[in-house]
Amino acid sequence: MLFLAIRHLVSRKKQTTLTLLGIVFGAAAFVAISGFMLGFQYFLLDQLINNDAHIRISAREDRVDSVVASGDLYGKSGSSSVVWVVEPSGTRTSPKIENPRGWDEVLSKDPRVEAYSPQFSTQVLFLSGVVSATGRMIGSEPDAQRKVTNIENYIKTGRFLDLAAGGNRIIVGTGLLKKLGAGDGSTVFVSTGRTQTPFKVIGTFETGNRQLDESTVFASLSDTQRLSGNQNEINNIAVRLFDFNRAREIARDWQSMAVDRVESWDEINASFLNVFQIQDATRYLMIGIILLVAGFGIYNILNVVVSQKKREIAILRSIGYEQGDILRLFFFQGLILGIVGSALGLVMGYIACLGLEQIKFGGGPMGGGAAMKVSFDKMIYIRAFVFGSMSAALASVLPARSAGKLTPIDIIRSGAE
């Protein structure tokens, strides 16, 4: 049957070639589109996972209402007797982690934790001459911070570890430095609303994230605490795990034993990760349409072949070939087209991915002049081969069944020559 199927395909070179091209382009499109989309997803995931904490422990922001405020002023016993002209609202100022030593003990003993960094971050106003800009100052212990995130990979000038010496020194995002009109080594005043404190710029960083680069500076933990007037307080703990896939599970374990807010990286970026699901759905829809078109091509061509090969079918049936033999004959033709077309499509798709890798971006989240990220995950090629082969095989089932049902008498009655 396999020999006859190949002979049938070879005897009609034009139709076979056109059908084969449909499957080739379908499989190649699957590989190229999947490689591009997944490569971009992996790049963004790498940014989310390695540029920030796997788990972030932050101070709980307590809401203030009349009951809470009355209790703060007079104690619980007198809270009901207080009459407010204007009801208090909002949150407590300067939220802090209540038991940092407790967290230190938990994190240092947990074998799932690779590193952690206590932080104090605060919103500030940066001033350089007559120019001002709002932003965020992140205070941390530099050696611990570099173990938790990839911040050292983005340092353009200076050394991140030099912040450990303190002395009102900062490393500034390149975008913020340009906005202030300042330069490396200059002095920038930082204000929390009460006083202005001079800080010396000892380095710059650039992540490619414009929002971060234009609003953030790094300083030592002690300098930031002193600036905000919250000595020995922290409001964040950044945690890095050995296995980031367990972040949500571990965060829930810790949340059950603490009043502070504990969030995993995927919970913090849940809305962003939903975009990946939409991309995957779009990718499979596009590929499904391409393979459906290729499948219809195979179906139509095999239908024509069945009509044109009625005489040969009659001869085969008359010399003893059964209905199942004829069915396999035409089914094998579709399967051969699917396997050969898919294999060639994988090669073409791989070449296309190599070409996509050479495309440069001028900016955006990949940074200036970075190459397009393309995934060469083996599962992409396995899926492309399976989908291409299956679509061809399924498209050949109906023509094969109709061919198998033909008998010599039916063919003679239909006027086959």
N, C-alpha and C positions, 0 to 999 in steps of 0.2 A: 504493500500500500504506500509506503514511504517513497519508494522508487517512482511509482506512477504519479504520486502527488507532485514530486519534483519535476517530472517530465511535463505535466500539465502546466506548471508555473513557467517553466522555461519556454514552452511552446508559444506563450503569449507574453512576450518580453515587455511590450509597452504597458499593458494593463498591470502586470506584476510590478514594474518599476514605479509606476504612479502610486500604487497602493503601498508599496514599500516606503516611498518617500513620505507619505502621510504619517506612517508609524514612526519613521526616523525623526521627523520634525516634532511629533508629539512627545516622544521620549526625550529629545534634546531640549525642548521647551521646559519639560518638567525638571530636568537636571539644572538648567540655567536659572530658571525662576526660583526654584527651591534653594539653590546654592546662594543666590543673591539675598533672598529674604532671610534665610536662616543665618547667613554670615552676618547680616546687619543685626539680627536679633542677638546672636552670640556676642557681638561687639558691645551692644547696649547692656546686655546682662553682665558682661565683664566689668563695665563701668559701674553698674549698680552694686555688684557684689564686692569688687576690690577697691573701689574708690570711697566707700563708706562702710559703716559698721554692718555686720551681719545681724546683730541685735543692738537696739538702742534703748537704754534705760534712761528715762527723763523724769524730771520732777512733775508731780501731778499739779495741775492748775485748779486750785480750789475756787469754786464759785462763792461769791459773797452775797448773802441776802440779809433780810432784817433779823432773822433768827440767829444766824451765824455772827453778825456784827454785834447784836445785843449780848450774846454769850461772851464775846471777846471783851466787851466793856465791863459787864457786871457779873459775869459768871452765869452758869446755867439757871441758878435759882431766881435771878432777877431778870431774865431775858423776856418774860411775858409781860412785864410792867412797863417796858420802854415803848414810847410812842414816837414814831418817826415822821417828821414833816415831809422829807423826801426819802423814799425807800432806797437803801443802799443796793448797789448792783456791781457787776464786774467780777474780776478775779483778784486774788492777792498779788501784790507786787513782789517781784524777785522770788519766784518759786524755787525751791531747792530740794535736793534729795535729802530726806530726813536722816537716814542712817547709812552714810557712805562707808563707815567701817564694817558694817554688816555685809554690805555688798562686796567689799574687798575680801572679806573672809570667804564668802560664797564663791566668788569668781576664781579666787586663787586656788581653791580646792577642787573645783569642778574639772574633771579630766576632758570634758568636751570643749573647754575654752582654750584657745590658742594664745590669745592676748587680749588685754582690755586697757582702755585709756580714760581716766577721769577727765572731765572737761567742764569749763565754765564759759558759756557763750552769752553774749549780750549785744543788744542793738546800740550802736553808737553813731556819732556824727564825726566825720573826718574833715579837717580843715587844713588848707595849704594856701597861705596868703588870703586872698578874698574868695577863693573857690572852696566850696563845701560839698560833701556828698554823704548820704546815709549808707550804712552798711552794717556788717556783723563782725565782731571780733571773737575769735575762737581761741580760748586759752587751754593749753594742754601741756602735758609732760612730753616733750619732743620725742624722746626715745620710745615711749609707749605708743605715741600717736603713729609713728612710722611703721610699727608692727601691726597696727590695726588697719591702716589704709595705705594706698599707694602714693601718698602726697609727695614723697621724695622723687618719684618719677616725673613730676611736673615742675620741679624747681628749675627756673631759668637762670637765676643768678643767686649767689650766696649758698649757704648750707643750712638745712632745716634744723640740724642739731645745735647750731649756734644760739638758738632761742633759749636753750637750757640755762645759759648763764644769766638770764634775766636782764635787768637794767633798762627796761622800757625799750625793747627792740621788737620789731615786727617784720614779717614777710608778707608782702602785699601782692594781690592779683594784678596782673599787667594792665587789665582794663581799668581798674580803679586808679592805678598810678597815673595812667594817661588822663583820666577824667579830672584828677586833681592837678594835673600839670606839674607833678613832682617827678623826681628821678631817684635812682638807686643811690643810697647814701644820704638822702635829704631827710629833713625832719618834718613830720606831720603831727599836727595836734589832734588829739582824740578826746571827745567830750561825751559824757553820759547825761548831760543836761545840768549838772551841778558845777563841775569844774572842767578846765581844759588841761590835758596832760600831754607833754611832748613825747613822741616816740620816734626813734630813728629807724629808717628803712634799711634793713641789712640784706634784703634779698627779694626776689619776685618769683611768682609761680604762674603757670598758664595751663589750664586743664582743657581748654577748647570749649568749655561750657561758659557762654558769655555772661549769664546771670551770676554765676559763681565768681568769675574772674573780675567782674566789675563791682562787687559788693563785699568781698571777704578779705580779712587779714588774719594771720596766725600770730599768736604771741605765747609767752610762757604762761602757765596756769597762775602763778603767783602774781604776775604783773596784771593780768586781767581781773583777778579777784580784788586786788588793791585798787584798781581803777574804778570798779563798780561799788566799792565799799562793802564787799561781802567776803571778808577774810575767812579762809578755810572752808568755804562752801563750794559745792559743785552742783550743777543742774543737769548734767548729762554724763552717761558712761557709755562709751562706744566699745562694743565687744566683737571680737573676731573668733569664729569657731573653726575647728578642724574640718567639719562637714557642714557647709552652708545650707545643704538641703534639709537639715534638721532644725533650721532656725525657728520656724513657727512652732514646732513641738516643744523646743526648749524654752521659747519665750512664754508659752502658756504655763509651763511648769513653774517658772520664776514668778509669773504674774500672780499665781495662786498663793504665794507666800509674801507678797509685798504690796504696799499701797502705791508705790511709784508706778508710772506707766512703762510697760515693757512691750516693745514692738519689734517684730522681725522685719528684715529687709523687704520681703515680699508683701507684707501687710502695709508697710509704709508706701510702697510703690504699686499698690493693687490696681489703681486706675490706669497706671502706665502699662502694666503687664496685660491688661485687657486688650490693648492694641495688638499684642502678639497673637491673640486668639482670632481677632478679626483678620489679621494678615494671613494666618494659616487657612482660615475659611476661604478667603479670596484666592489663595494659591491653589487649593484643591478644586475650587470651582472652575478656575481658568483651565487647569490641566484636565479636569473632567470633560469640559467642552471640547478641548482639542482632541482628546482620545475618543470622544463620542463621534466627532466628525470623521476621524480615521476609521472607526468601527463601521460607520455607515458606508464608507468607501469600500471596505472589505466585503460587507454584506452585498452591496450592489454588484460588485465585480464577480463574486462567486455565484450570485443569482444568474448573471449573464453567462458565466462559464457553464453552469448546470444546463441552461437552455441550449447552449451551443454544443454541449457534449452529450446530448441525448443518444446519439448514435453509438458512441463509445460505451455509454452506460448500458445500452441494450445488449451490446456484444458481451460486456463483462457479466451481466446477469444471465445471459444465455449459456455461458461456459461455466456457470456454477458459482459466481460470486453472490454472496448473500446481501441482504439489505444492510446489515451492520458493516460489511466490508465497504460498500459504497459510501455509507455515512462517514466511516473513518477516512476514506480517500479525500473527501472534500474538507473534513475537519482538519486533517493534517496540513492541507494547503494553507488554511487560515493560521494554524499554529506555527507553521514554518515562517510565514510572513511576519507574524508577531515576534517570534524569537530573533530572527535575523534583523528585522527593523529596529527592535528595541536595543539589540547589541550595538548596531551602528549608531543609534541615537545616543547611547551612553558615551561613545567616543566623541561624537559631535558636541554633546553637552559639556563634556570635560574640557574640550578645546575652547568652547565659548566661555566657560568659567575662568580659564587661564587668561583669556582676553579681558574679561571684566575686572580681573585683579589689577590690570595695568592702568585702569582709569583712575585719574587723580581728582580729588575734590579740592576746591579752593577754600573751604572753610566748613562751618557747621559743626555738628557734634563730633566729627572725626578729626577736627583740627585742620590747620592749614596744610595743604599739599599732601594729605594722607591718601593712601590708596584705598579703593573700595574693598570692603571685607567680604570674602566669598567663602562659603563652607564647602568642604569636600568630604562631608560625612558619608561613610559607606552606605548608610541606610537610605540616603537620597537615591543612590544608584540601584540599590536593591528594589526599592519601591517603584522606580521608573521602569525597571525591567519587568517586574511582576505585573504592573498596571498595563504596560504596553502589550505584553504577551496575552494577558487575560482578556483585554478588550478585543484583540484580534481573534482569539479562540472563541469567545462568546458570539462575536459577529458572524462567525462561520457556522454556528450551530444550526440556524434555521435553513440556510441553503443546503447544508449537509443532510439534514433530515428530509427535506423535499427531494433531494437526489436519491436518497436511500429508499424512498417510497415508490420510485418509478419502477415499472416492470416492462419487459419487452413488448407486451400487448398494448400497454398504455402509450408507449412511444410510437408504435405503429399506427395506432388510432389517431394520435395527434398529428400525424403526417410528417414525422421526422424523416429526414433524408439520410 
